[in-house]
Amino acid sequence: MRQEFLTYGIPLIEEDDIAEVVDSLKSNWITKGPKTNEFEKQFAEYVGAKFAIAVNSCTAGLHLALVAAGLGAGDEVITTPMTFAASANVILHTGATPVFADIDPVTMNIDVDQVRQKITPRTKAIIPVHMAGHPCEMDEIMELARENNLFVLEDAAHAVYTKYKGRLIGTIGDATAFSFYATKNLATGEGGMVTTNNEALADKIRIMSSHGMSRNAWNRYSAAGSWYYEILHPGFKYNMTDIQAALGITQLAKLERMQGIRQEIAERYNEEFSQMPELEIPPEKEYARHAWHLYILKLNLEKLTIDRAEFIEELKQEQIGTSVHFIPVPMHPYYRDTFGYQKGDFPQAEKTFERIISLPLYPKMSRQDAEDVVDAVKRIVEKFRK
Ligand SMILES: *Cc1c(COP(=O)(O)O)cnc(C)c1O
């Protein structure tokens, strides 16, 4: 057994990352400035989008995209129950109502047939979430959205490297929001990016990300700028800083290498865990390039004498940190009480929730760390199989 506890998730920060941040600190531009502009340009090129707007979180990006799309009171937005609360909270922030459509239990992504059933005359948008880094069935979602005139906002918090049918996530929906939170595949501490090919939408998002102001600080205070600005809307304070963008630039440059390590660890886990009938490994559909943000193991509980909570406790005894992604949003007290959700309303999400464990998976892990996870999981399964 391991001597030291294996932390569930940590970023890979190297000398180049540190040097770029120090360069920001020495440059006098510590908030949004040249590095943020450069990171936006590089990120847009990377995903192949016409526009990219850097923000201080994915949550801010999701919120801005909904505001820019004109969402508000009386509107309904469909999303998945199997996501982080932010995907639904932002709907409420606009005054609109979140409506949940149950998941496909295999991919854990939103089930397009369930979305179809939840569409009403008030439905204005869909927020699909590319769970764990596995893409949603975007062709089907886009077709349904076009038929019903719905805005599609992709929550790509897990999907910075994900491809759907050979195409990088970032240009399929009307807008896409990425997260650069500390544990995500590309980490700037806090941070996010919205990409879109729609110029009018990009302009609105950009203006709303900085108080609704007609000119941002870089334009105003640089040599090319002027002191004059106008407030066009009551906007938000959601911009990225150059300290974050410094990390964004160096992290994007090493994304391919970091993804290679994630892929290797995920393949090693798959190789071992696919041998055990007590476990179900994460799927990779033929249309997917998985970004392996999360490695979500599903327990076949009927073949085990312990439940998921006990399995997590056993892993902890083995010095392995884990997490659970996610507690279905409608099960949280606010959502449950406000919307009156009951057990059984989202049967697939609820059943899946009972059997999932996210294992450590990040580029800072060593091969030995991954072997320790494999050995621990195997020991627990052997001890508690029926
Ligand atoms: C992390 C996460 C977010 C929020 O990202 P932030 O950058 O922390 O705001 C949104 N959606 C999902 C699915 C996430 O995992």
The ligand as a Gaussian input file, in Angstrom:
#p B3LYP/6-31G(d) Opt

LIG

0 1
 C      -15.985000      23.362000     -13.280000
 C      -17.308000      23.397000     -13.949000
 C      -17.992000      24.590000     -14.213000
 C      -17.582000      25.893000     -13.629000
 O      -16.327000      26.286000     -14.009000
 P      -15.683000      27.565000     -13.273000
 O      -14.569000      27.942000     -14.193000
 O      -15.207000      27.076000     -11.937000
 O      -16.719000      28.591000     -13.175000
 C      -19.139000      24.544000     -14.975000
 N      -19.618000      23.398000     -15.443000
 C      -19.016000      22.213000     -15.186000
 C      -19.600000      20.958000     -15.749000
 C      -17.854000      22.172000     -14.405000
 O      -17.278000      21.000000     -14.117000

